[in-house]
Amino acid sequence: MTSDGQAVDTVGKNRPGWRPDKLRQQREAHGLTLEGAGERLREVAGAANLTVPAANFQTLWQHEQGEVYPGPHYRRAYCLLYRATEPELGFRHALPDEATTLKFTASSEPHDGAHVLAVERALLQLGPGPEEIDGPSVQQRILDAWKRRHTGGDPNRPTLLMVGGYAGSGKSEFSRFISQLTGWPVLDKDPITRPLVERLLVELGSDPNDRHSDVYREKVRPLEYQCLLETAYANIDCAISTVLTAPFVAEATDARWMRRLINRCEARGVTVVVVWIHCDLDTMHENISFRSAARDSWKLQNWDAYAAGLDLDLRPVVPHLSVDNRLGAAISLTDQVRQVFGAVFP
């Protein structure tokens, strides 16, 4: 585990593109002392509903001197404070075609072209997978829902947006972002099923945090996903657009499972859109470490064995959209878009 969200030093010091001097330059350009920057970091993180860092001046000094690489919540807070991206702040190199700058509009102004542009740039993260899929129409569906959320309704067919990907890839964060744009409810597997799963595992003589044994995979996991799907169907039967998020590693690669889901939704006039979040191992490890969930203990204690079982090239068997969250790039951009509107979407 890491303390106060700071990444392990060896990870940070080997991070390509890390330039601690840029962080100091940004602070000085904003006329902030280390103490002042710490206070502002806590403010922006709290306003954006992020984990609030301790942000004492000693820690910030270590970041600027290159002694400690900032953890994920520090990096997100720094980006919001300085209204910059991770590459601009010297945390890493930019990915190919990554949006590294963003024009900001004061959140007090009404939604105008600049706001629309910001949302459109974030939605461009929804790129097509290897199969042919009409990505622009999905982006437009989300954009329309955001616009019409303020004008009395969305004329499009209801949508089930199914967001999958490995643990720590950024599924929940991206799903919340889409929900904030559209007003569509989020159904996240872990909050919905965790109490039931933990109690069932105990009754079966296993550890409540077991997510890797045959007991979990064969006896508990199918029921866990059935509960999640039944919850989603309650919305689908009422024609309510919904964001559904879970790993879906086995389900999204099972053509028969996907066909049953799509048929059930289509029968009720609901369109299924599959979104796959793909990420790199280092970022997933950092995110899993930071969230400090008991269910992740085995993964972290046996990381090499766990990582060896991941197929980073795995994709759903149906046409889908793909979000590239390597190095946290997509989540960083959604943070920037939130800043355009203020910390909380209207």
DODO-583463 format. One line per 10 residues: for each residue y, x, z of N, C-alpha, C, O. Coordinates in steps of 0.001 Angstrom, whole numbers. Each point is the difference from the previous one (the first is absolute). Example, Ala and Ser with C-alpha at 12.3 -4.5 7.8 and 13.67 -1.06 7.14 Angstrom:
-5690/13190/7800/1190/-890/0/1200/900/0/-19/1036/665 ~ 1069/-1386/-1385/1190/820/60/1090/-770/730/1108/509/169 .
END
This chain:
-1190/844/0/1190/-844/0/1248/885/0/-76/1178/351 ~ 1210/-1730/-738/1254/737/41/898/-620/1048/-125/-1183/316 ~ 1027/1982/221/927/-500/1010/1326/-332/-634/531/753/-816 ~ 4/-1920/1216/1301/-437/-494/66/-50/-1518/1070/161/-586 ~ -2216/-386/-51/-12/-180/-1443/191/1265/-792/156/-78/-1218 ~ -158/1258/1848/178/1222/-749/-1319/428/-618/-1044/-46/651 ~ 1092/458/-1897/-1207/457/-665/-423/1349/564/814/733/562 ~ -2099/-413/-718/-488/1296/434/758/1090/-753/212/-100/-1208 ~ 195/1142/1936/847/1024/-593/-583/594/-1269/720/211/-976 ~ -2029/64/979/-590/645/-1164/77/-881/-1232/98/500/-1120 .
-144/-1820/1324/128/-912/-1137/1394/99/-587/168/117/-1214 ~ 849/-164/2098/1369/52/-478/350/1316/-648/653/25/-1043 ~ -1081/1084/1653/379/1306/-511/-655/310/-1334/457/875/-736 ~ -1518/-1589/428/-635/167/-1294/432/-1074/-988/-529/-65/-1109 ~ 1479/-773/1494/438/-1093/-871/848/551/-1141/1073/550/245 ~ -1532/-686/-1479/795/511/-1125/1359/-681/-69/108/-1219/133 ~ 913/2016/-339/1342/-540/-177/784/-207/1270/1142/-454/-58 ~ -1723/775/1223/729/-221/1258/1150/989/106/-199/1214/-40 ~ 1420/-1762/179/1222/804/120/775/-474/1222/866/-864/-142 ~ -1135/1385/1329/680/-451/1221/1517/148/-60/722/-764/641 .
-236/1738/-1403/1448/220/-71/728/-1202/-591/1161/-240/331 ~ -1835/-525/-1210/646/-1173/-585/289/-1067/1057/1001/-712/-84 ~ -1881/608/1071/210/-978/1063/1239/357/802/803/-872/331 ~ -648/2142/-19/1202/442/728/1253/-234/-851/1028/-439/517 ~ -1111/728/-1802/1154/-208/-873/423/-1462/-37/1193/-305/12 ~ -2173/-603/-59/316/-1426/1/682/-409/1305/971/-756/-13 ~ -1478/1251/1125/607/-360/1297/1430/490/68/895/-741/407 ~ -673/1979/-801/1351/553/57/929/-707/-984/1178/-201/296 ~ -1701/-179/-1464/817/-726/-973/434/-1355/536/1040/-524/-398 ~ -1837/-51/1306/342/-1286/603/803/178/1288/318/-978/676 .
7/2222/-340/826/257/1174/-668/-325/1318/667/-415/947 ~ -1983/598/-871/-749/-356/1202/-470/1240/745/-426/983/-608 ~ 509/-1043/1927/-653/1001/829/-1485/-344/93/-417/-1071/-442 ~ -377/1964/1010/-1407/-311/202/-164/-1224/896/-835/-866/-260 ~ 1652/805/1331/-71/-1158/893/422/-1273/-726/-628/-1046/162 ~ 1689/1130/-962/456/-1167/-737/-995/-464/-1032/-195/-1200/-194 ~ -446/2167/-479/-1016/-368/-985/-1186/-681/669/-567/-946/-547 ~ 189/1427/1737/-1100/-628/725/308/-1432/371/-852/-881/-118 ~ 2077/650/567/394/-1363/370/-20/-916/-1216/-475/-1133/79 ~ 990/1623/-1204/19/-815/-1215/-1413/-248/-519/-288/-1088/-499 .
-598/2079/608/-1383/-196/-431/-661/-1129/776/-700/-837/-572 ~ 929/823/1878/-582/-1075/813/573/-1360/-400/-716/-1001/-18 ~ 1994/972/-296/647/-1259/-390/-564/-537/-1310/-365/-1172/-87 ~ 291/2034/-939/-453/-498/-1306/-1474/-369/42/-418/-959/-650 ~ -375/1709/1408/-1418/-334/103/-186/-1340/699/-811/-817/-435 ~ 1554/584/1515/-102/-1266/714/451/-1166/-857/-629/-1058/0 ~ 1728/1250/-739/522/-1076/-847/-969/-347/-1123/-57/-1149/-438 ~ -706/2138/-32/-943/-227/-1101/-1396/-370/491/-936/-80/-795 ~ 793/-148/2105/-1287/-370/590/-1065/1068/-222/-1183/-316/-129 ~ 1601/1580/83/-935/1113/-68/-279/494/1415/715/-347/940 .
-1761/1160/-796/-238/647/1279/1182/905/314/348/858/-811 ~ 270/-1031/1959/1219/742/333/-386/1382/520/-725/103/990 ~ 1194/956/-1636/-326/1346/460/800/376/1232/1076/-549/241 ~ -1599/1482/539/748/483/1164/1287/673/-454/1052/-178/614 ~ -1138/950/-1690/1167/590/-666/916/747/958/1220/-149/-77 ~ -1782/950/978/853/848/828/449/1202/-814/-592/314/-1032 ~ 1644/359/1497/598/1044/-831/-942/1190/-171/72/704/-1007 ~ -969/-470/1994/-935/1110/-158/-948/-247/-1175/-283/909/-780 ~ -206/-2154/662/-915/-317/-1094/701/97/-1342/-548/550/-955 ~ 1769/-1089/880/737/75/-1259/285/1448/-375/-43/356/-1178 .
335/481/2172/237/1413/-268/-1267/651/-553/76/809/-924 ~ -1242/-1156/1483/-1264/536/-505/-242/-427/-1442/-509/785/-801 ~ 869/-2022/462/-132/-461/-1382/872/844/-927/-447/450/-1055 ~ 1681/-245/1459/945/707/-859/-315/1488/-101/349/643/-989 ~ -999/-101/1996/-365/1419/-29/-1346/240/-667/-397/1147/-205 ~ -307/-2220/-136/-1285/153/-639/-1134/300/951/-1070/433/-428 ~ 1285/-656/1709/-1055/261/981/-1001/-1149/86/-1183/216/265 ~ 1662/-1433/-490/-851/-1191/59/318/-880/-1205/1160/-310/-270 ~ -2203/-84/-444/198/-910/-1133/123/-1424/525/-865/-441/756 ~ 1915/-297/-1134/195/-1361/538/-1160/-928/-346/-509/7/-1121 .
99/-808/2109/-1036/-1001/-223/520/-1143/-851/1183/-24/-339 ~ -2047/-933/-17/392/-1046/-954/1150/-870/475/854/-372/-805 ~ -805/31/2115/1095/-874/432/1315/765/47/1058/-590/-218 ~ -1099/1890/497/1221/797/-85/496/70/-1436/1192/-170/-254 ~ -2091/416/-683/433/128/-1393/603/-1302/-502/1010/9/-703 ~ -1630/-1132/1064/547/-1286/-439/1377/-235/611/905/-492/-673 ~ -747/841/1940/1301/-185/653/1048/922/-599/1140/-413/-214 ~ -1513/1658/-60/940/919/-637/460/-550/-1351/1189/42/-317 ~ -2131/-556/-475/358/-529/-1318/960/-1175/116/928/-125/-799 ~ -1144/-736/1788/894/-1134/190/1361/457/506/1031/-508/-442 .
-1022/1467/1371/1268/473/547/864/645/-1076/1192/-293/-103 ~ -1785/1162/-689/770/742/-998/-11/-667/-1369/562/529/-959 ~ -1203/-1689/871/-68/-747/-1256/-454/913/-1133/664/131/-1028 ~ -1806/488/1249/-542/957/-956/-1515/-134/-10/-585/-633/879 ~ -38/1230/-1876/-1448/-24/-103/-583/1264/616/727/949/295 ~ -2047/-942/-101/-646/1174/574/238/1262/-829/291/1047/578 ~ -402/-1100/-1914/296/1222/-764/1445/455/172/256/1202/71 ~ 690/-2131/-4/1400/377/189/234/691/1332/864/868/118 ~ -1652/-1266/898/161/589/1325/-861/1244/185/-23/586/1082 ~ -684/-182/-2133/-763/1232/65/-1315/-111/736/-547/1014/433 .
17/-2229/-276/-1285/-151/672/-1170/370/-918/-1063/395/478 ~ 1256/-521/-1782/-1082/273/-951/573/26/-1401/1159/-356/-216 ~ -1985/783/-743/361/-97/-1405/-71/-1458/-449/-756/-790/564 ~ 1525/441/-1556/-90/-1342/-579/-1239/-98/-880/-389/965/-656 ~ -225/-2146/653/-1100/-263/-915/557/-224/-1406/1174/-339/-147 ~ -1994/522/-881/474/-286/-1358/505/-1437/-112/-676/-940/416 ~ 1856/786/-976/620/-1318/-239/355/-738/1285/297/-1194/-48 ~ -319/1865/1188/362/-674/1247/1510/-248/45/796/871/-350 ~ -419/-2077/789/1423/-297/181/495/744/1230/-428/-287/1118 ~ 1331/1246/-1321/469/818/1119/1427/-319/411/484/535/998 .
188/-1378/-1728/1335/-437/396/92/-1497/-182/-731/-584/-800 ~ 1635/-41/1548/147/-1447/-44/1449/-356/289/577/462/984 ~ 3/-1281/-1840/1374/-434/214/10/-1105/1040/-743/-975/-116 ~ 1578/1122/1127/24/-949/1107/1177/-966/-126/1081/354/-470 ~ -1331/-1568/901/1011/-1035/51/95/-496/1433/-1026/-195/651 ~ 2214/-10/-158/161/-448/1383/-761/-1294/221/33/-901/-838 ~ -720/813/1969/-845/-1166/251/807/-1263/241/-534/-1106/-88 ~ 1828/1260/396/836/-1177/251/393/-702/-1287/449/-1146/35 ~ -609/1813/-1173/369/-598/-1276/-1089/-960/-467/-1170/174/340 ~ 1551/-1189/-1122/-1024/-920/-510/-925/732/-965/341/1061/-522 .
-1520/-1647/294/-948/613/-914/611/97/-1388/388/-1007/-592 ~ -306/2215/85/578/201/-1323/-932/860/-826/-1163/198/351 ~ 1693/314/-1464/-841/797/-881/-596/1225/658/-1126/390/-310 ~ 1876/222/1222/-515/1198/662/-1185/-332/894/-956/771/77 ~ 1014/-1924/605/-1130/-415/826/-1227/-266/-871/-1108/421/333 ~ 1308/-1109/-1432/-1110/-297/-902/-605/1293/-536/-1220/132/-96 ~ 2091/826/-254/-484/1280/-507/-851/711/1042/-1031/585/-330 ~ 1458/-634/1580/-753/664/1066/-1396/-599/139/-987/726/122 ~ 914/-2059/-141/-1302/-655/108/-864/318/-1213/-1193/268/138 ~ 1789/-298/-1316/-758/294/-1211/-584/1411/48/-1137/218/-419 .
1910/736/927/-497/1375/69/-1175/109/959/-947/747/-247 ~ 1013/-1491/1334/-1132/23/936/-1230/-643/-640/-1119/485/170 ~ 1329/-1568/-898/-1135/-701/-598/-621/779/-1150/-1128/-281/-404 ~ 1856/1255/-124/-584/856/-1027/-1136/842/557/-764/594/-760 ~ 647/-539/2098/-1137/680/605/-1296/-735/-326/-1080/584/84 ~ 1176/-1854/-451/-1182/-776/-375/-350/309/-1447/328/-767/-905 ~ -988/1885/698/-357/408/-1342/-1356/-530/-409/-798/-357/868 ~ 504/292/-2163/-1294/-513/-456/-1118/964/338/193/1216/-12 ~ -1371/-1764/317/-1184/815/179/-562/358/-1364/668/-203/-1013 ~ -1892/735/968/-575/395/-1296/-281/-1186/-917/-19/146/-1222 .
-199/-1326/1816/-229/-1177/-837/1346/-609/-399/1019/221/655 ~ -1039/-969/-1710/1232/-628/-474/371/-1152/926/-816/-883/260 ~ 2028/898/227/510/-1073/836/1497/-90/-222/668/1008/-228 ~ -158/-2198/296/1418/-220/-271/815/287/1251/425/-919/699 ~ -212/2198/-424/755/389/1186/1404/-563/51/406/-503/1048 ~ 365/563/-2141/1366/-538/50/69/-1463/422/958/-412/653 ~ -1979/-383/-1026/51/-1413/387/-196/-163/1498/580/-898/612 ~ -1408/1776/-10/-177/-50/1449/1274/440/702/432/-620/971 ~ 168/1698/-1471/1268/452/562/1053/-1111/-83/759/-222/943 ~ -727/-469/-2086/974/-1074/-171/-301/-1163/930/920/-639/510 .
-2203/356/-284/-392/-1082/908/528/279/1410/521/-895/664 ~ -664/2150/-215/489/370/1332/1521/-36/31/596/-480/965 ~ 29/987/-2019/1467/-9/-61/525/-1431/-4/984/-302/676 ~ -1633/-581/-1433/416/-1401/-41/-147/-656/1371/862/-769/426 ~ -1962/1079/258/-201/-583/1327/1089/459/959/481/-782/820 ~ -95/2045/-923/1082/506/853/1317/-720/-309/696/-449/910 ~ -364/346/-2194/1256/-651/-377/9/-1467/421/975/-488/571 ~ -2072/-205/-861/-24/-1442/247/-245/-335/1462/139/-1150/418 ~ -501/2160/351/-111/-212/1449/1341/-453/564/57/-666/1034 ~ 1012/1030/-1719/1343/-342/459/590/-1191/-754/1130/-408/267 .
-1897/-148/-1211/558/-1094/-796/-918/-1201/-71/180/-865/-858 ~ -1175/793/1754/-729/-1250/129/-1370/-88/-611/-487/-1109/-218 ~ -176/2241/-76/-1386/-120/-436/-367/876/-1163/868/477/-730 ~ -2168/-263/553/-532/857/-1049/-803/-865/-966/-961/-644/421 ~ 1323/611/-1701/-691/-869/-955/-1322/570/-502/-757/-705/-667 ~ 461/1979/977/-1234/604/-475/-1219/-578/722/118/-613/1061 ~ -1296/826/-1666/-1231/-376/682/-129/798/1293/465/1137/74 ~ -1095/-1725/951/-244/765/1228/-839/1246/-314/-801/7/-934 ~ 1005/1040/1733/-640/1286/-240/-745/466/1235/518/-88/1113 ~ -1736/585/-1304/-707/727/1050/88/1473/-376/-670/449/-930 .
1501/305/1657/172/1423/-245/-946/754/928/238/82/1205 ~ -1294/461/-1762/-1054/669/760/272/1503/-13/-111/644/-1043 ~ 467/-85/2207/398/1403/101/-1116/789/688/-323/-252/1160 ~ -258/1204/-1882/-1110/788/541/268/1484/-76/956/440/-637 ~ -1813/332/1296/116/1450/12/-626/547/1273/-273/-748/939 ~ 49/2043/-913/-641/614/1159/903/-39/1231/1207/-217/-107 ~ -1809/430/1275/746/32/1260/1102/1055/-69/-230/1125/-445 ~ 1423/-1501/890/1116/931/34/718/177/-1315/882/851/-112 ~ -1241/-1642/-895/624/175/-1314/1374/-656/-89/787/343/-881 ~ -485/-1283/1782/1302/-666/-25/-70/-1464/-392/1013/-587/-379 .
-2193/-11/464/-178/-1404/-410/877/-952/792/732/-808/-573 ~ -808/907/1893/714/-966/852/1501/107/-188/697/-1014/-53 ~ -197/2231/-48/1444/187/-162/475/-566/-1331/1038/-660/-58 ~ -1790/912/-1013/385/-527/-1306/-100/-1519/-13/839/-672/-599 ~ -1853/129/1251/-157/-1451/56/1157/-652/729/497/-1044/-422 ~ -64/1658/1519/1145/-555/732/1260/31/-847/820/-916/61 ~ -667/1963/-846/1166/102/-879/8/-1145/-1010/1030/-645/-197 ~ -2175/387/-446/-80/-1103/-957/278/-1322/706/686/-865/-544 ~ -1216/707/1755/236/-1235/752/1475/-179/311/523/-1112/-79 ~ 160/2214/436/1430/-101/293/792/-386/-1237/1001/-710/100 .
-1439/1170/-1261/683/-376/-1233/-212/-1466/-331/942/-708/-356 ~ -2187/256/474/-372/-1298/-558/-68/-1131/1021/106/-1172/-361 ~ -282/1518/1628/-254/-1029/1004/-1449/-430/56/-341/-894/775 ~ -539/1513/-1587/-1417/-335/33/-617/529/1298/288/1132/389 ~ -1123/-1914/287/-618/477/1237/-984/1130/-269/-635/49/-1053 ~ 514/867/2028/-961/1088/-80/-1199/-327/876/157/-359/1167 ~ -1353/482/-1728/-1239/-103/762/-629/1381/1/-557/435/-1007 ~ 646/255/2140/-497/1368/150/-1311/-46/781/-57/-578/1085 ~ -978/1176/-1625/-1333/-106/590/-43/398/1472/-547/-738/819 ~ 1107/1876/-472/-167/507/1360/604/-916/1067/-701/-330/956 .
1947/-94/-1064/523/-905/1032/-746/-1327/78/-127/-579/1079 ~ -367/94/-2215/-666/-1299/-21/-1392/68/623/-402/-911/725 ~ -332/1983/-1004/-1411/29/375/-337/950/1148/-1115/-61/519 ~ 2022/927/-106/-363/1063/936/-612/-514/1306/-1048/509/399 ~ 1646/-1493/292/-609/-443/1267/-1426/-503/-180/-874/286/818 ~ 645/-1032/-1885/-1339/-513/-267/-970/1133/-316/-1127/11/495 ~ 1560/937/-1315/-850/1122/-385/-378/830/1223/-1165/360/172 ~ 2141/-57/673/-277/831/1172/-980/-682/949/-915/639/519 ~ 1107/-1942/-294/-909/-722/901/-1407/-76/-599/-988/152/718 ~ 899/-381/-2004/-1307/-98/-654/-733/1336/49/-1210/30/221 .
1923/1069/-424/-627/1321/65/-558/272/1394/-1095/546/137 ~ 1844/-923/892/-470/184/1367/-1255/-825/244/-961/484/598 ~ 970/-1732/-1062/-1164/-862/176/-1232/542/-722/-1134/-264/401 ~ 1368/1017/-1460/-1107/592/-753/-400/1366/551/-850/683/-571 ~ 1474/-288/1693/-356/1260/637/663/1219/-603/-463/1122/205 ~ 1541/-1323/-945/692/1116/-638/1368/208/636/418/-767/868 ~ 264/1802/-1306/1352/307/469/979/-973/-651/-125/-269/-1194 ~ 1099/-269/1938/949/-945/-607/848/623/-1112/552/-711/-840 ~ -455/2032/841/795/680/-1022/-850/546/-1142/495/744/-847 ~ -1767/-1112/824/-899/452/-1057/411/-611/-1337/78/-1221/-137 .
183/2086/-849/265/-473/-1355/-794/803/-1028/333/9/-1186 ~ -1400/675/1659/-727/875/-915/-1516/-144/63/-698/494/-885 ~ 175/-1159/1913/-1456/-66/152/-588/-1107/-868/718/-825/-565 ~ -2066/833/477/-690/-1061/-739/199/-1360/670/70/-1026/-677 ~ 20/1021/2011/228/-1263/711/1287/-645/-488/30/-1195/-295 ~ 1036/1991/210/1277/-553/-473/-98/-401/-1475/354/-1119/-371 ~ -832/2034/-456/10/-252/-1441/-872/-1172/-401/363/-765/-894 ~ -1521/611/1549/-951/-1012/-441/131/-1339/718/-272/-1046/-589 ~ 691/1067/1870/23/-1244/776/1407/-534/279/191/-1208/137 ~ 784/2101/-53/1336/-428/411/968/-65/-1169/741/-972/-145 .
-746/1996/-680/979/59/-1081/-42/-1218/-926/1062/-518/-346 ~ -2234/37/-71/-6/-1191/-865/668/-1208/657/709/-751/-671 ~ -924/555/1974/640/-1114/706/1500/213/116/782/-946/-88 ~ -387/2207/287/1424/335/97/742/-410/-1276/1058/-627/54 ~ -1632/994/-1191/643/-345/-1266/-116/-1492/-300/884/-569/-641 ~ -1953/-67/1092/-116/-1445/-193/1100/-733/764/593/-947/-517 ~ -322/1382/1744/1088/-604/784/1339/171/-703/806/-928/-60 ~ -579/2137/-475/1254/263/-700/136/-904/-1219/1060/-576/-245 ~ -2150/458/-519/63/-831/-1217/166/-1467/328/727/-704/-701 ~ -1382/221/1750/157/-1402/364/1445/-290/417/528/-1077/-278 .
94/2031/937/1415/-158/359/860/-62/-1252/918/-815/-94 ~ -1220/1681/-867/764/-23/-1251/-216/-1304/-753/939/-551/-575 ~ -2175/56/575/-281/-1240/-713/769/-1187/592/333/-947/-714 ~ -58/1002/2002/792/-1077/610/1382/-60/-632/548/-1084/-198 ~ 21/2251/-120/1285/30/-698/-167/-384/-1469/800/-753/-555 ~ -1850/1283/-62/-225/-278/-1421/-176/-1500/-234/534/-545/-966 ~ -1272/-114/1837/-224/-1437/-154/1298/-792/118/92/-1133/-473 ~ 920/1748/1116/1315/-646/108/978/555/-1028/1197/-284/51 ~ -1718/1079/-987/822/587/-1072/1137/847/561/1122/-52/-505 ~ -1408/835/1551/994/879/613/-250/1429/-478/-1082/546/214 .
2069/57/-855/-122/1393/-400/-214/857/1243/633/-231/1030 ~ -1521/1220/-1121/-428/773/1166/-241/1451/-382/-490/301/-1088 ~ 845/597/2010/-327/1422/-148/-1190/281/912/94/-164/1216 ~ -1200/584/-1798/-1243/225/731/-293/1493/-3/-120/602/-1067 ~ 1/11/2255/-170/1447/36/-1167/415/882/-164/-482/1121 ~ -640/1388/-1659/-1176/576/653/-453/1147/-898/464/94/-1136 ~ -1358/786/1605/-466/1057/-905/-625/-538/-1291/293/513/-1080 ~ -1143/-1531/1173/-640/-600/-1174/-726/1041/-852/-122/-175/-1212 ~ -362/1259/1832/-652/1057/-768/-1282/-522/-657/-219/222/-1191 ~ -621/-908/1957/-1235/-544/-574/280/-1230/-853/-611/-178/-1054 .
1523/-664/1499/245/-1280/-677/660/197/-1364/-419/-603/-988 ~ 1449/1444/936/740/180/-1251/-822/703/-1063/341/-42/-1183 ~ -1423/689/1597/-875/676/-970/-1257/-801/-297/-907/491/-673 ~ 847/-1716/1168/-1139/-894/-224/452/-1101/-962/740/-906/382 ~ -1191/997/-1621/455/-949/-1024/-323/-1441/367/818/-886/-243 ~ -1984/627/821/-387/-1373/362/887/-529/1116/428/-1154/-46 ~ -143/1985/1055/864/-427/1109/1391/-342/-523/577/-1023/368 ~ -52/1874/-1215/1334/-238/-539/27/-1252/-866/972/-755/37 ~ -2010/530/-804/-27/-1178/-866/-20/-1279/818/660/-975/-359 ~ -1420/966/1469/-14/-1192/867/1383/-271/566/452/-1145/35 .
218/2199/409/1347/-176/555/959/-530/-1060/741/-950/252 ~ -752/1548/-1420/917/-410/-1065/-285/-1433/-434/931/-777/-214 ~ -2214/415/79/-352/-1364/-412/478/-1017/1027/542/-1043/-365 ~ -742/1343/1662/422/-926/1046/1514/-209/-59/490/-1121/136 ~ 240/2221/-340/1462/-120/-35/470/-721/-1260/865/-874/65 ~ -1432/1241/-1205/409/-636/-1261/-260/-1502/31/766/-775/-572 ~ -1840/364/1236/-312/-1421/88/1087/-771/749/134/-1213/-157 ~ 624/1920/958/1080/-628/764/1377/368/-538/1016/-214/662 ~ -996/770/-1869/1270/321/-640/705/1197/600/1224/107/-81 ~ -1996/809/694/572/1186/632/-406/1241/-800/-1177/185/-311 .
2146/654/-16/-252/1228/-746/-315/1144/954/719/208/978 ~ -1795/538/-1256/-362/1164/806/546/1263/-661/-235/246/-1183 ~ 958/541/1953/497/1292/-463/-536/1059/963/246/-72/1204 ~ -972/1046/-1729/-575/1061/822/892/1232/-84/348/458/-1088 ~ 14/68/2251/822/1214/84/-801/1051/764/-499/-268/1093 ~ 378/1451/-1663/-736/1082/652/980/1109/393/723/524/-848 ~ -704/-169/2139/856/1082/490/-823/1282/3/-981/103/737 ~ 1365/866/-1544/-748/1267/34/882/1086/605/1220/6/-168 ~ -1867/904/871/714/941/853/-773/1315/48/-1132/81/-478 ~ 1748/942/1057/-666/1288/158/-569/119/1411/425/-716/906 .
-1379/1613/-722/-678/133/1284/952/412/1115/-84/-531/1107 ~ 989/1468/-1380/900/472/1057/871/-1135/529/194/-123/1210 ~ 334/-712/-2116/856/-1104/435/-801/-1041/769/478/-535/1000 ~ -1701/240/-1459/-832/-957/724/-329/527/1396/35/-755/972 ~ -352/2036/-871/-305/591/1308/1212/-82/921/-129/-332/1178 ~ 1302/634/-1718/1222/-56/803/273/-1424/474/326/-213/1168 ~ -459/-762/-2068/273/-1392/370/-998/-516/1030/375/-697/943 ~ -1654/1045/-1130/-1014/-439/958/238/646/1363/-134/-658/1032 ~ 487/1942/-1026/282/687/1265/1188/-632/707/-14/-181/1217 ~ 1035/-150/-1983/1229/-507/598/-187/-1375/620/559/-280/1060 .
-1342/-587/-1709/-117/-1355/541/-879/-45/1248/44/-979/745 ~ -845/2025/-504/-752/163/1260/-812/-1242/369/-24/-404/1162 ~ -635/-194/-2142/-836/-1176/260/-1383/441/462/-586/927/-560 ~ 71/-1596/1581/-1315/379/532/-1080/-92/-1064/-945/789/13 ~ 1067/-1737/-933/-1030/-173/-1020/-67/1188/-960/-960/136/-759 ~ 1987/727/794/28/1165/-885/-533/1263/667/-13/1062/-622 ~ -425/-1156/1873/-409/1203/735/-1102/758/-725/63/1222/-134 ~ -1078/-1953/-337/-1099/688/-678/486/704/-1259/-416/1124/-280 ~ 1284/-1767/-476/519/622/-1226/668/1326/319/-264/1006/-659 ~ 1135/-1000/1674/747/1210/318/-896/1085/582/191/1181/-290 .
-1163/-1566/1102/-891/989/603/-998/561/-1003/-551/1082/201 ~ 322/-1817/-1276/-964/429/-1018/663/-22/-1379/-583/-468/-978 ~ 1799/978/923/816/-171/-1198/-670/565/-1258/0/-653/-1044 ~ -564/1846/1134/-607/594/-1192/-1138/-868/-537/-126/-204/-1208 ~ -700/-301/2127/-1104/-864/-430/529/-1312/-566/-498/-488/-1014 ~ 1506/-81/1669/584/-1252/-484/636/203/-1374/-231/-783/-921 ~ 1038/1845/791/707/246/-1260/-971/265/-1141/266/-359/-1147 ~ -1400/993/1467/-987/289/-1043/-577/-1278/-599/-494/12/-1127 ~ 553/-1107/1867/-528/-1273/-485/1006/-835/-756/-331/-1093/-461 ~ 1564/1583/319/1039/-748/-712/22/400/-1469/-117/1178/-339 .
266/-2151/-504/154/245/-1435/1448/-322/-355/355/-1164/-189 ~ 478/2200/98/1424/-230/-248/269/-552/-1389/1102/-468/-285 ~ -2102/521/-577/158/-574/-1346/-522/-1430/-70/37/-616/-1066 ~ -521/80/2180/-535/-1366/9/1103/-1004/-311/1117/108/506 ~ -1446/-1076/-1338/951/-1049/-365/-752/-1327/-101/-1214/12/-201 ~ 1888/-1149/334/-651/-1302/-148/-624/-174/-1380/425/622/-974 ~ -1444/-1482/911/-717/-214/-1267/717/-1012/-883/-370/-172/-1161 ~ 1379/-492/1682/747/-994/-777/1365/582/-360/448/955/635 ~ 214/-1514/-1641/1352/460/-300/879/-64/1254/-31/-985/738 ~ 803/2029/-509/752/83/1242/1253/845/-201/167/678/-1014 .
697/-743/2005/1173/861/54/-254/1112/1003/-752/-179/957 ~ 1379/1321/-1177/-229/1167/840/1324/500/562/994/92/-721 ~ -986/230/2013/1185/564/653/-327/1432/408/-951/240/743 ~ 1739/701/-1230/-210/1406/316/757/342/1277/1214/204/-13 ~ -1959/-145/1120/630/338/1284/-382/1406/459/-4/280/1199 ~ -313/597/-2137/-219/1393/370/1263/556/645/1113/-245/-467 ~ -1301/988/1534/1111/578/754/934/-1075/548/1147/285/345 ~ -1645/-1530/-265/807/-1083/544/1149/-420/-889/957/-613/475 ~ -1035/936/-1780/1138/-222/-895/388/-1465/-116/1186/-326/42 ~ -2167/-568/-188/315/-1420/-183/613/-596/1261/954/-775/-80 .
-1496/1130/1248/537/-533/1250/1397/532/247/855/-715/522 ~ -614/1970/-895/1339/559/130/999/-794/-833/1121/-256/440 ~ -1536/-134/-1652/904/-764/-856/256/-1389/565/1126/-491/-71 ~ -2147/-155/634/229/-1323/575/955/79/1185/794/-916/215 ~ -861/2000/558/972/189/1076/1416/72/-557/934/-572/563 ~ -790/1286/-1682/1327/132/-592/521/-1356/-478/1186/-302/137 ~ -2083/-510/-698/431/-1319/-472/394/-887/1175/970/-753/-86 ~ -1720/840/1188/388/-751/1195/1412/370/421/772/-854/437 ~ -437/2138/-570/1321/442/403/1093/-610/-860/1118/-217/465 ~ -1443/-59/-1716/974/-655/-880/408/-1357/579/1160/-400/-97 .
-2113/-296/692/246/-1346/505/359/-29/1472/258/-1068/556 ~ -237/2210/72/81/17/1447/-1421/91/536/-953/-128/-769 ~ 790/345/2059/-1317/234/558/-911/-1210/-123/-1215/157/-115 ~ 1779/-1367/138/-817/-1211/-33/378/-799/-1232/1179/-269/-230 ~ -2168/-112/-563/274/-804/-1178/513/-1371/409/-490/-571/975 ~ 1466/29/-1696/491/-1345/314/-1007/-1047/-402/240/-1192/188 .
END
